[in-house]
Amino acid sequence: MAKFERTINGDFTELLHTIEHGIMEGSISASMEEYSDFQSGDARCSVRIFERYSWSGNNRVSLSVTLFQNANGPIFLSATASGGSQGVFFKMNTFGEEAFLDKLRELIP
């Protein structure tokens, strides 16, 4: 697994839209597998699960992206890529996971 976290100032809806479209347009094999949106009072949380084919790993990798914001505070982003490694007992060839996260990093201000 590979992880990326960042605190961002900005518009929650705009950031979510940027991530969704950037990931989907960043790879011909990318798909949004599932999503969830939750709001309680002034707090918002959105989860997006993407998947794509990794040429380097010859398998599919997933990317889980969570955005959380309380009122007009900063947006906390947490993203985890998984499924791109090979090997039974040891993780080998995690290039696909890192490449998926790199695409997300390009989209974040």
Helices and strands as residue ranges (DSSP letters): E 2-8, H 12-25, E 31-40, E 43-54, E 59-70, E 75-82, H 95-107
